[in-house]
């Protein structure tokens, strides 16, 4: 019989956990009368004593409990964690054999692989771990040891976003935990495009692998004419467009000078000279371009950072998406292509489609959705956690 502390769902939320959603937020439980330590393993039960699942409690987080197991016969320990790692890596190896060798791949996709709070990306011989939950911290040393031994990596980095670390009540880390860091940027091949990424200074794990397939798909929609790539980061959409599409000229915009410098290096590495890189606030730049009445763009790509981290931020995020997309539509020639993305998990596809409908009405332009996509194959989604289907990429024709 388990000796773990039991937390009780409040009556109003009891039905919500008939499925296997891994997040139990603060207002869904009756707080324990005896204080529990952060990271304490607990069991979740309904008011009538029905057992739901097992996870870790964190009084500092809005997600009070992260659930990892839904079978009473399991033990929530490091051995179980390593079994989940092995299962996830085996799945990527199967996909790689079916598809083609990849120089960069996501090995662990948090909730999508049953390990809420853990992201692991492999870039060549290097591994970058991003921790987004206190629950993962006690397992980190064992995780790093397993990855180093199993994948024979040259180095492993561990990172936590400063804001997430504060919200989770855990240390803010950005460090090399094993091996030797590369002397400079390392080279990857994506969609037959050469990319240099700097693992020592990159955002999050270093590069956004989730858009891999969408960058190639977008490129093949891009016909002759001018292209505008907004929030371009390291130039992924622009470079793929020049390799596989037909843009006559590309303007790539980002607020980060460091990212643009690396993007320019990537452009030169591929012998591409038709990309102009501009540092600017993306909202302001788009609005300025939308007022231009002369030459319009044939293609606009919008790939902004996450705009909604929680439910309370959804209304403001939708207004921001509306502002960006309205400006983008005004920049497009009739018959132009809009590739517009959202990586905010709290924004549903229905929300995003509704936002585009509002943009169409406001601009008095027809927006025809040709194709919708999500993250690439190595970012699996947990069907019980719709927030894990965070990435939305819409390919649209604008009349």
RODO-96014 format. One record per residue (C-alpha): residue number from 1; residue in three letters; z, y, x. Coordinates in steps of 0.25 Angstrom, whole numbers, always signed. Layout:
   n res     z     y     x
 NUM ALA     Z     Y     X
...
//
This chain:
   n res     z     y     x
   1 UNK    +0    +0    +0
   2 UNK    -4   +14    +5
   3 UNK    +8   +23   +10
   4 UNK    -1   +35   +10
   5 UNK    +3   +48    +2
   6 UNK    -4   +49   -11
   7 UNK    -9   +62   -17
   8 UNK   -12   +63   -32
   9 UNK   -24   +69   -38
  10 UNK   -20   +79   -49
  11 UNK   -24   +75   -63
  12 UNK   -36   +84   -64
  13 UNK   -43   +79   -52
  14 UNK   -40   +64   -54
  15 UNK   -54   +61   -60
  16 UNK   -61   +69   -49
  17 UNK   -57   +58   -39
  18 UNK   -63   +46   -46
  19 UNK   -74   +47   -35
  20 UNK   -72   +47   -20
  21 UNK   -73   +62   -17
  22 UNK   -66   +64    -4
  23 UNK   -60   +78    -6
  24 UNK   -47   +80   -14
  25 UNK   -45   +95   -15
  26 UNK   -32  +102   -16
  27 UNK   -31  +104   -31
  28 UNK   -35   +90   -34
  29 UNK   -22   +84   -29
  30 UNK    -7   +85   -31
  31 UNK    -1   +90   -18
  32 UNK    +9   +80   -12
  33 UNK   +23   +84   -14
  34 UNK   +27   +80    +0
  35 UNK   +18   +87   +10
  36 UNK    +7   +78   +17
  37 UNK    +2   +81   +31
  38 UNK   -12   +86   +33
  39 UNK   -21   +73   +36
  40 UNK   -11   +64   +28
  41 UNK   -18   +52   +23
  42 UNK   -16   +51    +8
  43 UNK   -21   +43    -5
  44 UNK   -26   +50   -17
  45 UNK   -22   +45   -31
  46 UNK   -24   +50   -45
  47 UNK   -12   +55   -54
  48 UNK   -11   +40   -60
  49 UNK   -10   +34   -46
  50 UNK   -25   +29   -44
  51 UNK   -28   +28   -30
  52 UNK   -41   +37   -26
  53 UNK   -42   +38   -11
  54 UNK   -36   +40    +3
  55 UNK   -38   +52   +12
  56 UNK   -31   +63   +20
  57 UNK   -23   +75   +14
  58 UNK   -24   +89   +20
  59 UNK   -15  +100   +14
  60 UNK   -23  +111   +21
  61 UNK   -36  +107   +15
  62 UNK   -42  +110    +2
  63 UNK   -47   +96    +2
  64 UNK   -33   +90    +1
  65 UNK   -37   +76    +3
  66 UNK   -49   +70    +9
  67 UNK   -52   +56    +4
  68 UNK   -58   +45   +13
  69 UNK   -55   +32    +6
  70 UNK   -56   +27    -8
  71 UNK   -51   +13    -5
  72 UNK   -36   +10    -5
  73 UNK   -39    -2    +5
  74 UNK   -43    +7   +16
  75 UNK   -35   +14   +27
  76 UNK   -38   +29   +30
  77 UNK   -37   +28   +45
  78 UNK   -45   +30   +58
  79 UNK   -51   +16   +57
  80 UNK   -57   +20   +43
  81 UNK   -62   +33   +48
  82 UNK   -70   +26   +60
  83 UNK   -76   +16   +50
  84 UNK   -81   +27   +42
  85 UNK   -87   +33   +55
  86 UNK   -94   +20   +58
  87 UNK  -100   +19   +44
  88 UNK  -105   +33   +45
  89 UNK  -112   +31   +59
  90 UNK  -118   +18   +55
  91 UNK  -124   +25   +43
  92 UNK  -131   +35   +52
  93 UNK  -136   +24   +62
  94 UNK  -142   +17   +50
  95 UNK  -149   +30   +46
  96 UNK  -154   +33   +60
  97 UNK  -160   +19   +61
  98 UNK  -167   +21   +47
  99 UNK  -172   +36   +50
 100 UNK  -173   +40   +64
 101 UNK  -164   +43   +76
 102 UNK  -157   +56   +75
 103 UNK  -151   +65   +86
 104 UNK  -141   +71   +77
 105 UNK  -134   +64   +65
 106 UNK  -122   +66   +56
 107 UNK  -113   +54   +58
 108 UNK  -102   +57   +49
 109 UNK  -104   +66   +36
 110 UNK   -89   +69   +31
 111 UNK   -88   +64   +17
 112 UNK  -102   +58   +17
 113 UNK   -97   +48   +27
 114 UNK   -83   +46   +21
 115 UNK   -76   +55   +32
 116 UNK   -73   +68   +25
 117 UNK   -71   +79   +35
 118 UNK   -79   +72   +47
 119 UNK   -93   +76   +51
 120 UNK   -99   +70   +64
 121 UNK  -113   +74   +69
 122 UNK  -120   +67   +81
 123 UNK  -129   +76   +89
 124 UNK  -136   +67  +100
 125 UNK  -125   +62  +108
 126 UNK  -114   +72  +103
 127 UNK  -105   +71   +91
 128 UNK   -99   +83   +83
 129 UNK   -88   +80   +73
 130 UNK   -84   +90   +63
 131 UNK   -71   +89   +56
 132 UNK   -69   +95   +42
 133 UNK   -56   +88   +38
 134 UNK   -42   +86   +43
 135 UNK   -42   +72   +39
 136 UNK   -52   +68   +50
 137 UNK   -44   +74   +61
 138 UNK   -35   +62   +64
 139 UNK   -47   +53   +65
 140 UNK   -55   +62   +75
 141 UNK   -52   +56   +88
 142 UNK   -55   +42   +83
 143 UNK   -68   +48   +76
 144 UNK   -72   +54   +90
 145 UNK   -69   +41   +97
 146 UNK   -77   +33   +88
 147 UNK   -89   +42   +88
 148 UNK   -89   +43  +103
 149 UNK   -89   +28  +105
 150 UNK   -98   +24   +94
 151 UNK  -109   +35   +97
 152 UNK  -107   +37  +112
 153 UNK  -107   +52  +110
 154 UNK  -107   +62  +122
 155 UNK   -97   +71  +115
 156 UNK   -90   +73  +102
 157 UNK   -87   +87   +96
 158 UNK   -76   +89   +85
 159 UNK   -77  +102   +76
 160 UNK   -70  +108   +64
 161 UNK   -75  +120   +57
 162 UNK   -64  +131   +58
 163 UNK   -64  +134   +43
 164 UNK   -63  +119   +40
 165 UNK   -52  +117   +50
 166 UNK   -43  +128   +44
 167 UNK   -46  +122   +30
 168 UNK   -42  +108   +34
 169 UNK   -30  +112   +43
 170 UNK   -36  +106   +55
 171 UNK   -39  +110   +69
 172 UNK   -52  +118   +72
 173 UNK   -59  +110   +82
 174 UNK   -72  +112   +90
 175 UNK   -72  +103  +102
 176 UNK   -78   +92  +110
 177 UNK   -69   +80  +109
 178 UNK   -76   +70  +118
 179 UNK   -87   +69  +128
 180 UNK   -95   +81  +134
 181 UNK  -101   +92  +126
 182 UNK  -116   +94  +129
 183 UNK  -119  +106  +139
 184 UNK  -127  +113  +128
 185 UNK  -135  +111  +115
 186 UNK  -140   +97  +113
 187 UNK  -154   +93  +108
 188 UNK  -157   +86   +94
 189 UNK  -170   +82   +87
 190 UNK  -170   +84   +72
 191 UNK  -183   +82   +65
 192 UNK  -191   +83   +78
 193 UNK  -185   +96   +81
 194 UNK  -177   +98   +94
 195 UNK  -163  +105   +92
 196 UNK  -153  +110  +102
 197 UNK  -139  +110   +96
 198 UNK  -126  +115  +102
 199 UNK  -115  +106   +99
 200 UNK  -105  +115  +106
 201 UNK  -107  +127   +97
 202 UNK  -114  +122   +85
 203 UNK  -110  +124   +70
 204 UNK  -102  +112   +64
 205 UNK  -107  +100   +71
 206 UNK  -119  +107   +78
 207 UNK  -131  +105   +69
 208 UNK  -133  +103   +54
 209 UNK  -139   +89   +53
 210 UNK  -138   +89   +38
 211 UNK  -151   +97   +37
 212 UNK  -159   +88   +46
 213 UNK  -168   +82   +35
 214 UNK  -169   +95   +27
 215 UNK  -174  +103   +40
 216 UNK  -186   +93   +41
 217 UNK  -188   +93   +26
 218 UNK  -188  +108   +25
 219 UNK  -198  +109   +37
 220 UNK  -208  +101   +30
 221 UNK  -208  +111   +18
 222 UNK  -210  +123   +27
 223 UNK  -225  +127   +26
 224 UNK  -232  +139   +33
 225 UNK  -224  +153   +33
 226 UNK  -212  +159   +37
 227 UNK  -198  +152   +36
 228 UNK  -184  +158   +36
 229 UNK  -173  +148   +40
 230 UNK  -159  +154   +36
 231 UNK  -146  +149   +43
 232 UNK  -155  +142   +53
 233 UNK  -144  +138   +62
 234 UNK  -151  +130   +74
 235 UNK  -165  +131   +67
 236 UNK  -166  +117   +61
 237 UNK  -174  +121   +49
 238 UNK  -183  +131   +57
 239 UNK  -186  +121   +68
 240 UNK  -189  +110   +58
 241 UNK  -198  +119   +50
 242 UNK  -206  +123   +63
 243 UNK  -207  +108   +67
 244 UNK  -211  +102   +53
 245 UNK  -215  +114   +45
 246 UNK  -225  +126   +45
 247 UNK  -217  +139   +46
 248 UNK  -225  +150   +53
 249 UNK  -212  +157   +57
 250 UNK  -197  +154   +55
 251 UNK  -185  +164   +54
 252 UNK  -172  +157   +57
 253 UNK  -159  +164   +53
 254 UNK  -145  +161   +56
 255 UNK  -132  +169   +58
 256 UNK  -128  +162   +71
 257 UNK  -134  +167   +84
 258 UNK  -130  +154   +91
 259 UNK  -137  +145   +81
 260 UNK  -150  +154   +82
 261 UNK  -150  +153   +97
 262 UNK  -149  +138   +97
 263 UNK  -160  +138   +86
 264 UNK  -169  +146   +95
 265 UNK  -167  +136  +106
 266 UNK  -171  +125   +96
 267 UNK  -183  +132   +92
 268 UNK  -187  +134  +106
 269 UNK  -184  +119  +109
 270 UNK  -194  +115   +98
 271 UNK  -205  +125  +103
 272 UNK  -204  +133   +90
 273 UNK  -207  +148   +91
 274 UNK  -208  +152   +76
 275 UNK  -193  +153   +73
 276 UNK  -186  +167   +73
 277 UNK  -171  +166   +74
 278 UNK  -163  +177   +68
 279 UNK  -148  +179   +68
 280 UNK  -144  +185   +54
 281 UNK  -135  +183   +42
 282 UNK  -143  +174   +34
 283 UNK  -140  +180   +21
 284 UNK  -143  +194   +26
 285 UNK  -156  +190   +33
 286 UNK  -161  +182   +20
 287 UNK  -158  +194   +11
 288 UNK  -165  +203   +21
 289 UNK  -177  +194   +22
 290 UNK  -178  +193    +6
 291 UNK  -180  +208    +5
 292 UNK  -192  +207   +14
 293 UNK  -205  +208    +6
 294 UNK  -215  +205   +16
 295 UNK  -217  +191   +22
 296 UNK  -209  +180   +15
 297 UNK  -205  +167   +20
 298 UNK  -211  +154   +16
 299 UNK  -198  +146   +19
 300 UNK  -183  +149   +19
 301 UNK  -173  +139   +23
 302 UNK  -158  +142   +20
 303 UNK  -148  +133   +26
 304 UNK  -135  +142   +26
 305 UNK  -121  +136   +30
 306 UNK  -111  +131   +20
 307 UNK  -108  +142   +10
 308 UNK   -97  +135    +1
 309 UNK   -86  +127    +7
 310 UNK   -78  +125    -6
 311 UNK   -80  +127   -21
 312 UNK   -74  +141   -21
 313 UNK   -86  +145   -12
 314 UNK   -97  +139   -20
 315 UNK  -100  +152   -29
 316 UNK  -101  +161   -17
 317 UNK  -109  +150    -9
 318 UNK  -119  +150   -21
 319 UNK  -120  +165   -21
 320 UNK  -123  +164    -6
 321 UNK  -134  +153    -8
 322 UNK  -140  +161   -19
 323 UNK  -141  +174   -10
 324 UNK  -147  +166    +2
 325 UNK  -157  +159    -7
 326 UNK  -161  +171   -15
 327 UNK  -164  +178    -2
 328 UNK  -172  +166    +3
 329 UNK  -180  +165    -9
 330 UNK  -184  +180    -8
 331 UNK  -188  +177    +6
 332 UNK  -198  +166    +2
 333 UNK  -213  +168    -2
 334 UNK  -217  +161   -15
 335 UNK  -219  +147   -13
 336 UNK  -209  +147    -1
 337 UNK  -199  +136    +3
 338 UNK  -184  +138    +2
 339 UNK  -175  +128    +9
 340 UNK  -161  +131    +5
 341 UNK  -148  +124    +9
 342 UNK  -134  +123    +6
 343 UNK  -123  +115   +14
 344 UNK  -112  +119    +4
 345 UNK  -107  +106    -2
 346 UNK  -100  +114   -13
 347 UNK  -113  +119   -18
 348 UNK  -120  +108   -26
 349 UNK  -135  +106   -28
 350 UNK  -134  +111   -42
 351 UNK  -127  +124   -37
 352 UNK  -138  +126   -26
 353 UNK  -149  +123   -36
 354 UNK  -143  +133   -46
 355 UNK  -142  +143   -34
 356 UNK  -157  +142   -32
 357 UNK  -160  +143   -47
 358 UNK  -152  +156   -46
 359 UNK  -160  +161   -34
 360 UNK  -173  +158   -41
 361 UNK  -169  +166   -53
 362 UNK  -164  +177   -45
 363 UNK  -176  +178   -36
 364 UNK  -186  +175   -48
 365 UNK  -192  +164   -39
 366 UNK  -195  +149   -42
 367 UNK  -187  +140   -33
 368 UNK  -192  +126   -33
 369 UNK  -183  +115   -27
 370 UNK  -192  +105   -20
 371 UNK  -182   +97   -13
 372 UNK  -167   +96   -11
 373 UNK  -160   +89    +0
 374 UNK  -146   +87    +7
 375 UNK  -141   +83   +20
 376 UNK  -148   +73   +29
 377 UNK  -145   +58   +29
 378 UNK  -133   +58   +39
 379 UNK  -125   +67   +29
 380 UNK  -122   +57   +18
 381 UNK  -115   +62    +5
 382 UNK  -103   +56    -2
 383 UNK  -107   +54   -16
 384 UNK   -92   +57   -20
 385 UNK   -92   +70   -13
 386 UNK  -104   +79   -18
 387 UNK  -100   +90    -8
 388 UNK  -105   +81    +3
 389 UNK  -119   +83    -2
 390 UNK  -117   +97    +4
 391 UNK  -131  +100    +9
 392 UNK  -142  +105    +0
 393 UNK  -156  +108    +4
 394 UNK  -166  +113    -6
 395 UNK  -181  +115    -3
 396 UNK  -187  +125   -12
 397 UNK  -200  +132   -15
 398 UNK  -199  +146   -20
 399 UNK  -210  +153   -28
//
